[in-house]
Amino acid sequence: MKNSVLCFMAIPLLFIACGQGSGNQQRSVATTIAKPDLITPEFNADSAYYFIEKQVSFGPRVPNTPEHIACAEYLAETLERFGAEVIVQEAEVRAFDNTRLNIRNIIGQFQPEKSERLLLFAHWDTRPFADHDPDPAMRNTPILGANDGGSGVGVLLEIARHLQENPTHPGIDIIFFDAEDYGIPDHFHVPYKPDTWCLGSQYWGQNPHVRNYYARFGILLDMVGAKDAQFYREQHSLRFAPRLVDHIWNIAHELGYGAWFNFGIGGLITDDHVYVYKHLNIPSVNIIQHDPTSPTSFGSYWHTHADNMDIIDKATLKAVGQTVMEVIYREK
C-alpha cells in the first residue's frame, strides 16, 4: 500500500549566488516546504442521523423499485448541493437468480482537478430479503436498512457537507455503490454462486468513472450506526492495507473512541472493498461492525426488520465519522 504517512512537496533547488568577482564560492541550498496542517472540522452526529432518517423515509431501497429511484435522486442532488461534481453511473447487472437489476452508482468528486485522491465509499441499497428475521413469514420482504446501508451513507453525507468549505489536501471521491446487498439469501435453497454480492462495486471496478482511476487508499463504511457497535480489524483489510488499518484504529483511540474501535481480529467479509482492491488495486479498509457473540457476527438485527432507526446511535456515528474525518484531513 501507499503509506498514509505525511508526504512533502519538494520545490526545485534554489541557487543563491554570491556577488560576481567577490571570490566567494557559489552555494546551493535545498529547500523543502511542507503543506500546512489542516484543522479537522467537527463531525455533527445529529446531521448524520438526519441523513440516515431521510434515506429510511423512502422505504426499502431495492433496485427496480420507485423508492430506489427516488432515493438515488436525493443522494445525487445532496452531493451536488454540497459542492461535488456528481456522476450517476447507470448499468444493468444480473442477480443470483438472473433478475436484471437497474443500478445506479452515485459518485461525488471533490476537487476533481487534483491527481492525488482518496476514496470513501458505502453501499446505499437495502436487502430485498429479511432472511434472518425471526418470523419466517417476513423473510421474503425487504428491510429498511437503517444500519445496513443507511448508516454508512449518512456518515459520508455529513463528511461531504464539510468538504466544500473545508477542502482536504488530496481530492476526495465519495461513492455510494448499488446492489451490494442482493446476494443469495440464507433461507433460499439454491446452488452456490460466487460474486452474487457487491454487484455495483464489481461493475464500477471494471468500468471506473475515470479512465485509469486510482486513489491513494479507500475506506468503506458498512453498518456503522448501531448502539455499542464494535469495529474489529477486518481480515481482508489487514491483507490489503495493514498499515492503514492500524493508522485508522490508532487515530480512533487517540480521539477517545477506543470503546468502539477494537484491535481484535474480526471477520473475513466479502464486501465492496474486496472488488475495489481486486479490480483497481486500491488498498482499502472496511470499517464494519463485528459482534463475536452473535451467530451472524453482525448483531441480532442484521438482515431483519429490526434494522430500523431504533437501533441507530449518535455516539457510534460520531466515533466513526470523526475518526474518518481526522484521517482524511491529516493526509498531505
C-alpha positions, 0 to 999 in steps of 0.5 A: 500500500501507499503509506498514509504517512505525511508526504512533502512537496519538494520545490526545485533547488534554489541557487543563491549566488554570491556577488560576481568577482567577490571570490566567494564560492557559489552555494546551493541550498535545498529547500523543502516546504511542507503543506500546512496542517489542516484543522479537522472540522467537527463531525455533527452526529445529529446531521448524520442521523438526519441523513440516515432518517431521510434515506429510511423515509423512502422505504426499502431501497431495492433496485427496480423499485420507485423508492430506489429511484427516488432515493438515488435522486436525493443522494445525487442532488445532496452531493451536488448541493454540497459542492461535488461534481456528481456522476450517476453511473447507470448499468444493468447487472444480473442477480443470483437468480438472473433478475436484471437489476437497474443500478445506479452508482452515485459518485461525488468528486471533490476537487476533481482537478487534483491527481492525488485522491482518496476514496470513501465509499458505502453501499446505499441499497437495502436487502430485498430479503429479511432472511434472518428475521425471526418470523419466517413469514417476513423473510421474503420482504425487504428491510429498511436498512437503517444500519445496513446501508443507511448508516454508512451513507449518512456518515459520508453525507455529513463528511461531504457537507464539510468538504466544500468549505473545508477542502482536504489536501488530496481530492476526495471521491465519495461513492455510494455503490448499488446492489451490494446487498442482493446476494443469495439469501440464507433461507433460499435453497439454491446452488452456490454462486460466487460474486452474487454480492457487491454487484455495483462495486464489481461493475464500477471496478471494471468500468471506473468513472475515470479512465485509469482511476486510482486513489491513494487508499479507500475506506468503506463504511458498512453498518456503522450506526448501531448502539455499542457497535464494535469495529474489529480489524477486518481480515481482508483489510489487514491483507490489503492495507495493514498499515492503514488499518492500524493508522485508522484504529490508532487515530480512533483511540487517540480521539477517545473512541477506543470503546468502539474501535477494537484491535481484535481480529474480526471477520473475513467479509466479502464486501465492496472493498474486496472488488475495489482492491481486486479490480483497481488495486486500491488498498482499502479498509472496511470499517464494519461492525463485528459482534463475536457473540452473535451467530451472524457476527453482525448483531441480532438485527442484521438482515431483519426488520429490526434494522430500523432507526431504533437501533441507530446511535449518535455516539457510534456515528460520531466515533466513526465519522470523526475518526474518518474525518481526522484521517482524511484531513491529516493526509498531505 
